[in-house]
Amino acid sequence: MDRMYFSSVRNFQIIPVLPFALARRIDIDDEDVQVWISVILALYGGALLVGALIFGWIGDRLPKRHPIFLFGLLLLLVATVILSTARHVTVLVIGRLLQGFGAAIVWTSGLGLLTDIFGRERYGEAVGYAQTSVSIGTTSAPLLGGLVYSQAGYHAVSAMSIGTVTLSVVLALIMVEPKAKSELNGSALVPSFAGDDEQTVTAEEVSDVQRPTTIEPVPDPPDEQTALVRKSMNGGKSSNRPTYHLLLQSGRVLAAMGGFFTYSFVIVSFEGMIPMFVKDNFHWDSTRAALIFLSWIIPGFFAPMAGKASDRLGPRWIAVGGFLFAAPPLFCMRFITQDSSLHKVLLCSLLTLVGIGLVWVIPSCLSDLSAAAVGLKREHSKVFGDRGAPSQAFGLFIFSYSCGSLVGPTVVGTVRAKAGWGAATATLAFICIAACVPIQKEHSVAIAAD
């Protein structure tokens, strides 16, 4: 989870710096700065979108997740160096694309590592702690980036970013993967994807019986003839083909992806709008623009609570309630128009309320996504094989999140440019309300089917 924190830091350190660095360092005209902010944020989302599908499939084919996880961090380090030395917009674009690919690897493999540690009963809670880590990173990074830039300039922000990613790489090098650790202890912990019961099998037991490494609990032990038929059908190994087509046939998976899309649409749109809004309306510099993101620190600590609630009460109403809670303060932001203390306090208060609402979305939707993938694995065991498709399921999470971060800044930035701040915030509120319909409907269908 600390690597997820560090991977998010570099992405969000750049946000409060962009309005000032683009004009002074890359020589972009002031009237084009908002457009290029949206483009740079969208490029990161596009790279995440493509990379999540590719590396999600690769992650399910590899015997261990640690090597590809380390590769993703190294790619982030290279991207950080490129972004830190960029003096032309083309170089900035290349660095941003590499940063998106690296983040896609870290996220798909990192969430996959969580499935090796936590079962279905505590998976939502585990995701909640991961989201807290990411929330701290996404909140502290703009703050640190703005403060350091105002006091020491662009090179100091670059040095801080490179040091942060380097520390993450060092931590990954000394990390022992759960499977490898259990092998060193003389036994292999065999967890199944996000929900099946974990069972421990010793190395001697594995050598005595020829069977897949994942043990699926079944109500009654099959006889010898049934076991032979099942082994013949599965070929004794996992399919090497991507299973995205089966995952996308599930309405429950699609509803969860809709939740991820909406969350990213709202969050990333705000990250592109807020620095420019406070700069234009409140005449704040980069330091004060960074301080506005402190409004999201406290809501981030509610994520483990959201995960526990999702594990115990079910994810449907947790996600729906979060979106419905966030919609009213989003709409009320349209009334913030004056450069006064009251409106500044009101903006911070409304941002906090939005964060409190949205923090419940990711743990509940991820828990529902993992549960749906487990059900599909049991229904299509021949296609999914013994390992299932956890990284591909998380690839769809990153894919939908990336779509939101790609579409959100473009749509909302255009709405704000054409119709103003009020229309942009009202659009975000409407998106939150609209996302509740498929989540509630598809989860109800899944419960009825079960």
Residue pairs with C-beta under 8 A, 6 or more apart in sequence:
1 129
1 130
1 133
2 133
2 168
2 171
3 69
3 73
3 106
3 110
3 168
3 171
3 172
4 106
4 107
4 110
4 130
4 133
4 134
4 137
5 133
5 134
5 136
5 137
6 137
6 164
6 165
6 167
6 168
6 171
7 72
7 73
7 76
7 102
7 103
7 106
7 107
7 137
7 165
7 168
8 134
8 137
8 138
8 141
9 137
9 140
9 141
9 144
9 161
9 164
10 76
10 79
10 80
10 99
10 141
10 161
10 164
10 165
11 44
11 99
11 103
11 138
11 141
12 137
12 138
12 139
12 141
12 142
12 145
12 271
13 141
13 142
13 144
13 145
13 157
13 160
13 161
14 40
14 83
14 145
14 157
15 141
15 142
15 145
15 271
15 272
15 275
16 142
16 143
16 145
16 146
16 149
16 275
16 286
16 289
16 290
16 293
17 145
17 146
17 149
17 154
17 157
17 286
18 33
18 36
18 37
18 40
18 275
19 33
19 37
19 275
19 276
19 279
19 286
19 289
20 149
20 286
21 149
21 154
22 28
22 33
22 36
22 37
23 29
23 30
23 33
25 87
25 154
26 86
26 87
26 88
26 89
26 92
28 36
28 89
33 276
34 276
34 413
34 417
35 413
36 89
37 272
37 275
37 276
37 409
37 413
38 272
38 409
38 410
38 413
40 92
40 93
40 96
41 268
41 271
41 272
41 405
41 409
42 405
42 406
42 409
42 410
43 93
43 96
43 97
43 100
44 96
44 97
44 99
44 100
44 103
44 405
45 100
45 264
45 268
45 402
45 403
45 404
45 405
45 406
45 409
46 97
46 100
46 402
46 406
47 96
47 97
47 98
47 99
47 100
47 101
47 103
47 104
47 402
48 100
48 101
48 103
48 104
48 107
48 398
48 399
48 401
48 402
48 405
49 398
49 399
49 402
49 403
49 406
50 101
50 104
51 100
51 101
51 103
51 104
51 105
51 398
52 104
52 107
52 108
52 394
52 395
52 396
52 397
52 398
52 399
52 402
53 244
53 395
53 396
53 399
54 104
55 68
55 72
55 101
55 104
55 105
55 108
55 109
55 391
55 395
56 108
56 391
56 392
56 393
56 394
56 395
56 396
56 398
57 242
57 244
57 391
57 392
57 395
58 68
58 391
59 65
59 68
59 108
59 109
59 112
59 391
59 392
59 395
60 238
60 387
60 388
60 389
60 390
60 391
60 392
61 240
62 68
64 177
64 179
64 180
65 109
65 112
65 113
65 116
65 177
65 391
66 109
66 113
66 172
66 175
66 177
66 180
68 105
68 109
69 105
69 106
69 109
69 110
69 113
69 172
70 169
70 172
70 173
71 105
72 102
72 103
72 104
72 105
72 106
72 109
73 102
73 106
73 165
73 168
73 169
73 172
74 102
74 169
75 98
75 101
75 102
75 105
76 99
76 102
76 103
76 106
76 165
76 168
77 162
77 165
77 166
77 169
78 98
78 102
79 95
79 96
79 98
79 99
79 101
79 102
80 95
80 99
80 158
80 161
80 162
80 165
81 162
82 91
82 94
82 95
82 98
83 92
83 95
83 96
83 99
83 158
83 161
84 155
84 158
84 159
84 161
84 162
85 91
85 158
86 92
86 95
100 402
104 395
104 398
104 402
107 394
107 397
107 398
108 391
108 394
108 395
108 398
109 391
110 130
111 127
111 130
111 366
111 390
111 391
111 394
111 397
112 390
112 391
112 394
113 177
113 178
114 123
114 126
114 127
114 130
115 123
115 191
115 193
115 194
115 370
115 390
116 177
116 178
116 179
116 189
116 191
117 126
117 178
117 191
118 125
118 126
118 194
119 191
119 194
119 195
119 196
119 197
119 198
120 194
120 195
120 196
120 370
120 371
120 374
121 311
122 311
123 194
123 195
123 307
123 311
123 366
123 367
123 370
124 306
124 307
124 308
124 309
124 310
124 311
124 315
124 363
124 364
124 366
124 367
125 304
125 307
125 308
125 311
125 363
126 307
127 303
127 307
127 362
127 363
127 366
127 367
128 303
128 304
128 305
128 306
128 307
128 308
128 363
129 303
129 304
129 307
130 303
131 300
131 303
131 306
131 307
131 359
131 362
131 363
132 300
132 301
132 303
132 304
134 300
135 296
135 297
135 299
135 300
135 301
135 303
135 359
136 297
136 300
138 293
138 296
139 293
139 294
139 296
139 297
139 300
140 297
142 271
142 289
142 290
142 293
143 290
143 291
143 293
143 294
144 160
144 290
145 157
145 160
145 290
146 286
146 287
146 288
146 289
146 290
146 291
147 287
147 290
148 156
148 157
148 160
149 156
149 157
149 286
150 285
150 286
150 287
151 287
176 184
178 189
178 191
179 188
179 189
182 188
182 189
182 200
183 203
186 202
186 203
187 200
187 201
187 202
187 203
188 200
188 201
188 202
188 203
188 206
188 213
189 198
189 200
190 198
190 199
190 200
190 201
190 213
190 214
190 215
191 198
192 198
192 214
192 215
192 216
192 374
192 388
193 370
193 373
193 374
193 377
193 387
193 388
193 389
193 390
193 393
194 370
194 371
194 373
194 374
194 390
195 370
195 371
195 374
196 214
196 216
196 217
196 374
197 217
199 215
199 217
201 213
201 215
206 213
210 236
211 231
212 234
212 236
212 237
212 385
212 386
213 386
214 386
214 387
214 388
216 378
216 381
222 230
233 382
234 381
234 382
234 385
234 386
237 385
237 386
238 384
238 385
238 386
238 387
239 382
239 383
239 384
239 385
241 383
242 392
243 380
243 383
243 384
243 389
243 392
244 392
244 395
244 396
246 376
246 380
246 383
246 384
247 253
247 372
247 373
247 376
247 389
247 392
247 393
247 396
248 254
248 396
250 372
250 375
250 376
251 438
251 442
251 445
251 446
252 368
252 369
252 371
252 372
252 442
252 443
252 445
252 446
253 369
253 372
253 373
253 376
253 393
253 396
254 438
254 442
255 368
255 438
255 439
255 441
255 442
255 443
256 365
256 366
256 368
256 369
256 372
256 397
256 439
257 369
257 396
257 397
257 399
257 400
258 400
258 435
258 438
258 439
259 319
259 323
259 361
259 364
259 365
259 435
259 439
260 362
260 365
260 397
260 400
260 401
260 404
261 400
261 401
261 403
261 404
261 407
261 435
262 323
262 361
262 404
262 431
262 432
262 434
262 435
263 358
263 361
263 362
263 365
263 401
263 404
264 400
264 401
264 402
264 403
264 404
264 405
264 408
265 404
265 405
265 407
265 408
265 411
265 412
265 428
265 431
266 326
266 330
266 354
266 358
266 404
266 408
266 428
266 431
266 432
267 358
267 408
268 404
268 405
268 408
268 409
269 408
269 409
269 411
269 412
269 413
269 424
269 428
270 351
270 354
270 428
271 409
272 409
272 412
272 413
273 412
273 413
273 416
273 421
273 424
274 289
274 292
274 293
274 351
275 286
275 289
275 292
277 421
278 284
278 288
278 289
278 292
278 347
279 285
279 289
281 336
281 337
281 338
281 339
281 421
282 288
282 339
282 344
283 339
284 292
292 347
292 348
292 351
294 348
295 348
295 349
295 351
295 352
295 355
296 351
296 352
296 355
298 352
298 355
298 356
299 352
299 355
299 356
299 358
299 359
300 355
300 359
302 356
302 359
302 360
303 359
303 362
303 363
306 318
306 322
306 359
306 360
306 363
306 364
307 363
307 364
307 367
309 318
309 360
309 364
310 318
310 363
310 364
310 367
310 368
311 367
314 443
315 363
315 364
315 365
315 367
315 368
315 371
315 443
316 364
316 368
316 439
316 440
316 443
316 444
317 440
318 360
318 363
318 364
319 360
319 361
319 364
319 365
319 368
319 436
319 439
320 436
320 439
320 440
321 360
322 357
322 358
322 359
322 360
322 361
322 364
323 357
323 358
323 361
323 432
323 433
323 435
323 436
323 439
324 357
324 432
324 433
324 436
325 353
325 356
325 357
325 360
326 353
326 354
326 356
326 357
326 358
326 429
326 432
327 357
327 429
327 430
327 432
327 433
328 353
328 429
329 350
329 351
329 353
329 354
329 357
330 350
330 354
330 425
330 426
330 428
330 429
330 432
331 425
331 426
331 429
332 350
333 347
333 350
333 421
333 425
334 421
334 422
334 423
334 425
334 426
335 346
335 422
336 343
336 346
336 347
336 350
336 421
337 343
337 421
337 422
357 432
365 397
365 439
366 397
368 443
369 393
369 396
369 397
370 390
370 393
372 446
373 388
373 389
373 390
373 393
374 388
376 384
377 384
377 388
377 389
411 427
412 424
412 427
412 428
415 423
415 424
415 427
416 423
416 424
